[in-house]
């Protein structure tokens, strides 16, 4: 009579041990493969972006424009002066927003944190609108960069102050409420500023809609100088963000300084979100959806989340820009509209698939 219970106990012991074991670490092959696929897709999208546009140009003419410099060639002006800078700006904008969203989620431990929700985009838009009004619609590239960065910094500081970050820590609920309130207030200010100035409004709306269409090629180099070093520094800080996720006390015990990580991360968010917004205007959902999707592959390790979010978000914005060019014949749909249409259902699907909890 004791044989059956003994056999049952012997069979159940391994399963109990398996249930009691700590979860295995995700193999590195998954994130590595995802990064390789993302980079390959980015290369393919970059090529498609150069060859495809609202204006049909034969592939042979595109190749000729890329290999034979002829300033009088109309196809070359389109390819060199418009499509190449547009492709670079779309990839830079996406990468910056993906990394900025990841950093914000890590610092606040809030899976809903991203530049659009926490008031940074609204701050950049309000300052850019102010600069546009002060210069009667001729703000220029350098002015747009300066005002957008200032607005992003003011928005970040205001949300941190309203959310009581320095006094009580980064509470996700307080920060989300502070960001929503600040966005509404700054949005109302922007509308009131521009509603009675049709000329200024007409200039501002091309930036505010969120697009890389028609952006000046001279803005590519400043964007590279600001965004690329900030992304590299953020990736280097991946272990520090992992330590911060353990909590302040445990983070200190493994050698991380929560205050230094918070300050450095906040500066990087301002550089990345401000740079992306200055280049292309405000984009919604990119900095929110990309990190959430990447975490399904990488798990909670920011050493992988940060670089893969940059690649995934660059793919998303570049693909949205390409789709916007061909979606409506003889016209274009702004990339921010496409990302919003795609991002909303993707975010809902991700939210239903895995519970949104503190990170």
Secondary structure, 3 states (H helix, E strand, C coil): CHHHHHHHHHHHHHHHHHHHCCCCCCCHHHHHHHHHHHHHHHHHHHHHHHHCCCCCCCHHHHHHHHHCCCCCCHHHHHHHHHHHHHHHHHHHHHHHHHHHHHHHHHHHCCCCCCCCCCCHHHHHHHHHHHHHHHCCCCCHHHHHHHHHHHHHHHHHHHHHHHCCHHHHCCCHHHHHHHHHHHHHHHHHHHHHHHCCCHHHHHHHHHHHCCCCCCCCCCHHHHHHHHHHHHHHHHHHCHHHHHHHHCCHHHHHHCCCCHHHHHHHHHHHHHHHHHHHHHHHCCCCCHHHHHHHHHHHHHCCCHHHHHHHHHHHHHHHHHHHHHHHHHHCCCCCCCHHHHHHHHHHHHHHHHHHHCCCCCC
